[in-house]
């Protein structure tokens, strides 16, 4: 697993990716992402602290960046130019956890459609592995004292 970037707070510089907002897109349209995947990304970011980045097996130079407002496929060989991105998630506090989340899918590359499904599968694998690996701080069970009575 190759997680190599996380946004950090405190005295560290935030490393949020933003280029997908400033590069001309080839096309964009509304779509839905599965609730399971959206919820997994939210849990991972909450536990592991912000932006996550990992390489995608089988796609030599492509990385997937998962951040609060977007999931972006970038090409490392082209100085992190975006290939595709899911943005503008329409989540609300009263959304049922089992319902898909509407977002915008943007293509920045003519062949972006060839990697979309693989990127989502890879994202699920990576985030599940990160959450299952116990990298987050482990909790401690505190025993309650019996009431004196």
N, C-alpha and C positions, 0 to 999 in steps of 0.2 A: 504494500500500500504506500502511495507516495503523496502524502499530504505535505505540501511544502509552503503554504502560506496561510496565515491566520491574522486577521486584524486584531490588534491589541490596543488596550487603553493605557492610561497612565502616561508615562514619559515616552512611550514608544510612538512612532509615527503610524498613523492609520494607513493601511495599504489597500483601501477599497478600490476595486476596479471600476472605472467610469467610462472607458472608451466607447462602449456600446451606445452611450447616449449622444455621442458626438460624431459618429461615422454614419454616412448615408446608408440606409438599408435598402436592399433590393425589393423586399416585400414584407408585409406585416399583416396579421389578421388575429381576431380573437380565437382563443382555443380554451380547452379545459385541461387541467392536470389532475391526476388521481389524488384523492384526499390522502390516501396512504403515503404517497410520495411527498406531498406537500407537508404533512404532519411530521414525517421523518426528518425533512430538512429543517423545520422549525426546532424540533427537539435537539438535533445535532448542533445547530448554531447556538442554542441556549446553553447546552452543556459544555461545548468546546470553545465558545467565545468568539462568535462573529464569523467573518469570511473564511471559507474553506476552499482549498484548491487541490486537485489531484489529477494525475495523468490518466488517460484512458487506454487500457490495454487494447492492443490491436489497431489503434489509431495513433501511429508513431509520434506525431508532433502536437496532438491535440490535448488540451487540458480542459477541465470543467471547473469553473469558479461558481461556488454557491454562496450567495450573500443574501442579506435580508430582502432586498427588493428585486433581485434578479438571479437567474441561473444562466451563466454565459459559457459557451464553448469558444475557446480561443486557440489560435495557432501559435505555439512557441516559436516556430521557425520564421514566422512573419512578425516578430516583435509583439506578440499577443493581440493581433488583429482579431476582432470577433468574427466567428463563423455563423453562429446563431445564438439567440437569447430568448428566454422566457422572462417577460417583464410585466410590470403593472398588475401584480396579483390583487384581485378584488376579494380580499379577506375581510371579515368583520367579526366583531366580538360575539355576535349571536349566530355565526355560521355553525351548522351541525358538523361535527368532526368527520362524518362519513360522506359528506357531500363534496363533489369535485370543486376545485377553485378555478374561476375564470381568470385568464391572463391574456397577454398579447405574446404571440410567437413571432419573432423577427428573424429574417434571413439576411445575412450580409454577404453570403457567398453563393454562387450558382449551384453548388452541389451540397448545400447545407442539409437538404432533405435526406441525404444518404446516411447521415450520422445521428439524426435526432433520436430514433428509438434506441440505438446502442448507447447513446449518452445517458438517457433516462435509466436504462438497465444498470449501467455502470455506476451512476449516482446512487441508486438504491443499494447496490452491493457495497460500495465504499462507506456510505453513511451507516448502514447496518453494522458493518464490521467495526467502524469507529465506536459506535455506541455499545456494541457487545464486548469490545476489547477491554473495557474498564479503564480507559484513559482518563475519564473524568475522576474527580476527587471521590474516593470511596467514603460512604457514610459510616456512621457509627450508631449502634443500637444502644439506647440508654434504658436501663431497667428502672421501672417505677417502684418506689418503695411502698409497701403495704400501708394502708391507713391505720394510724394508731387509734384505737377506739375503744 
